[in-house]
Amino acid sequence: MIQFWEKRLQTGIVTEHKEYDERMKALRRELKDAVKKKFAGSLAIRMVDSGSCNACEAECNALSNPYYDLERLGIAFVASPRHADVMLLSGVLTFNMLPHVLDAYAQIPAPKWVITLGDCPVMQAPFEKGFAIEGPAGEHLPIAHHIPGCPPSPDAIIEGLLTFLGKI
C-alpha cells in the first residue's frame, strides 16, 4: 500500500491535459470575439432533431456543462425557432419530420442559417434514401455549414461554429 501512495505522489495529477486546455481557451476566446462581432454578443441556436440516435444531442448538452459553458461565450440554445438565429440540424431527415423541420426553418427570422451536425443529415453511410428517409438535408434546406463526425465531440462543435462564424 505504501508503494501505491509513493507512486501516486510522484506521478501527480494525470487527468489534466494542459495542451488541450490551452487549445480550448484559445478557441473559446476566438468564439466569444466572433459572436460579439457578428451577432452583437448573442447567438441563439435552435437545435432540431430530425430523426437521430441522440448522440449529437448528448454532445450538444455537454456544451452547457461548466467546462465548455457556451452561455458564457454568448451562445444560447433556445426553445423557439422564433428566437433563433441559426438552426442546428441533426439526424437523418425522415419523412415524418420533414414538414416540422421546414416549419421550424420558416419560423426563424431572417437572416437565418442552417448548420448540419453529424454524418446523418448529409446521408453518409449506412443510410440510403428510401420510403422513410427524405435526406440529405441539402435537398430541402440551404445548408450554410456542416460539422462532421458521428457524433462530433464538443470541441469539434465549437470549432465548427467558429468556422461558420468566419464564413458569414
N, C-alpha and C positions, 0 to 999 in steps of 0.2 A: 504494500500500500504506500509506503514511503517513496518507493521508486516512481510510482504513478504521479504523486504530487510534485516530486522534484522535476520530472519531465514536463509536467503541466506548467510549473512556474518558469521553466527555461523557455518553453515554446511560446508562451504568451497567448494573446487572443488570436485565433485563426479564422474567426467568422467575418472579419472585416476584409474588405478588398479595396485598398487605397486608390489604385488606378481607376477602378470602376466608379468609386465615389467622386473622384475628381472629374471624370468624364461627365457624370450625371450633373454635377454642379455647373459645369460649363454649358451643358445642354439646357438646363433649367434657366440659366441666365439669358441665353440666346432666345429661348422660347418666350420668356417674360418680356424681353425687349421687342420681339416681333409682334406679340399680341398688343402691346402698348402702342406700337407704331401703326399697325394695320387696322386694329379694332378699338382704338381708344381705351385700351386696357381691359376689355371684357369680351371674350369669345364664348358664345353659347352654342353647345353641341347637342343635337337631338340624336340619340342612339336608336336605331331601328333594326330589329332582328327580323329578317325575312325568311327564316327557316334554318337556324343553325343548331349546333350541338351545345351552345352556350360557353364554349371555351373562350371565344373572343370577348364575350361579355364579362367573364371572370377576370380576364386580363385588364379590361377597362375598369372593373371595380377596384383592382389593385392600384389604379392611378389616383384613387381617392384616399389611400392609406397615408399615414404620416410621412413615409419615406418619399413618395413621389409628389403627393399633395398638389394636384393641378389647380385646385381652387386658389391657392396662394399665388399661382402664376397668372391668374386672370382667366382661366378656362373652367367653365362650369357645364355639367351635363344637366339639361333642362327637361322637364316632363312634357312640355307642349311644343309642337313644331312652330307655333306662332311666336315663340320667344327665341327661336334658334337662328343662328347664322349659317350653320353647317349641319348637314345630315351625315351621320356616320353609319353606314350600312354594312351589316354583317349577315352572313348566312346565304345559302342558295336561295335565289329568288323563286319562290314557289307560286304555283297557280293561285292558291288561296290568299297569299299575302300581297300579290301584285297590286290589286286595287287599293289596298291600305297604304302601301309604300308610295304609290303615286299620289294618293290623297295627302299623305304627310308632306311630300315634297311640294305639292301645290300650296299648302298652308304656310310654308316657310316664306317670310317676306324677302323681297329682292333687295340687294343682290344675295344669291344663295348658291351654295356649293354642295357637292356630294363627294364624300370620301368613302371608298370601299375599304373594308377591313378584313383581312384574312384571304385565304385562297378560294373560298366558296363563291363570293359574288362574281368573280371573274371566271368561274367554271373550270378550275383546274381539277385534275384527276382526284377522285374516281367518278366525278359527276358527268352526266351527259344530259342533253336536252331531251325531255320526254313529256308524257302527258301531265305530270305534276310539277315539272320544273320549267320555269319561264326564262331562266337566265340565259346568258350572262346579263348582269345589270346594265351594262353599257348599251344594250339594245333598247332600253326603256328610259334611262336617265342619263343626263350629261355628267359623266364622271370627271371630276377635277383632279383627283389624285387617288392612288391606290397604295395601301400599306400591306405588303405581302407577309406571309407567314401562316402557319397552321398550328396553333394561334400565334400571332405576333406577341412578343414579350412587351411589357410596359415601356421599356426603354426604346424598343423599335417603334412603338406607337408614338412616343414623344418625338423621336427623330422624324417619323413620317409627318407629324403635324408641323414640325419645323420646316420640312421640305415643302409642304403645302403652302405655308405662310410665305415662303420665299418665292413661290410661283405667282402668287396673286399680287 
